[in-house]
Amino acid sequence: MIHCLRWLLAVVVIVASAPVRSVAQQIQSGRSDNCGEVIKIATHDRTTTRFSLARSGDSSVRQTGITLVLLVGGGGNINLDDNGCPRALSRNVLMRMVPLFHVEGFVTALVEAPSDTGDVDGLAEFRMFPQHAEDLAKVIVDLRNRTKGSVWLLGHSRGTISAANAGVRLSGEAAADGLVLISAMMSGDPKARKTLARQSVFDLRLESVKAPLLVVGHAADNCDRSPAALMGNISARTQSERKQVVTVPGGPINPGRATNLAACEVGEPHDFVAQEAEVAAGIARFILGGKF
């Protein structure tokens, strides 16, 4: 626990020192020197979607020209404040990796749920809808216009359904240059009352995915929804010419500590507790053309 607290404190310090610099003149939203610039765009049915755009403020960091669109799990309601900082789900592994990605030279776009998804379930089953993919297409196009670079989608947990949905449905300028699925939702509960609990990435036409694909899971993940043994099935169904499946071992949490849905929470192997640096570095290597 002490180690985790120290890590989170370090993350806060790094994020606070990483404002956007080179894209500042292109951004029309309010200026921030904290977590990033808050961008708001029009999305489906007169809704709006906001995201926090940021990169390292260290001039010695060599920029890659690549933007990572970060899609968190749960309901996706991160509730960005005016400084681009998440007020909800702030301990999620993608949040903890933001400063690590900045050090690797990536721009990050932390995307929150659309303005019409304010209840506890947030995006819920909408993650699978064509309109959700179209919303992400607008984010991708907006980012290409701002940064003049490539764009990758990174989803964690239920965020992998969003990323895979976009990967399946989008093409041309609106399509992502690559996909990273972390602790993917691969096992739905057919008896669940809520539609969202019945969904998995396998409900999508994964055969349509042609972009580079990285699938990452943890060997000790006891979350019923993300069994690492099924990750190879995602890769096998896609047409990606460059793809890799990675099972991360180790970490401070012993297998079996939590089971069922409790194992899907922050602080569990599902969330790569205390292994975010290792995972972020591997993701960066893959995106830049190497192996995890």
Secondary structure, DSSP 4 states (H G I P E B T S, - for coil): -HHHHHHHHHHHHHHHT----TTGGG--S---SSS-EEEEEE-GGG-EEEEEEE----TTSPP-SEEEEEE-STT----B-TTS-BSSSTTSHHHHHHHHHHHTT-EEEEEPPPTT--STTTTGGGGGSHHHHHHHHHHHHHHHHHH-SEEEEEEETTHHHHHHHHHHH--GGGS-SEEEEES------TT-SSHHHH--GGGS-GGG--S-EEEEEETT---TT--GGGHHHHHHHS--SSEEEEEE---SSPTTSS-GGGGGSTTSGGGTTT-HHHHHHHHHHHHTTS--
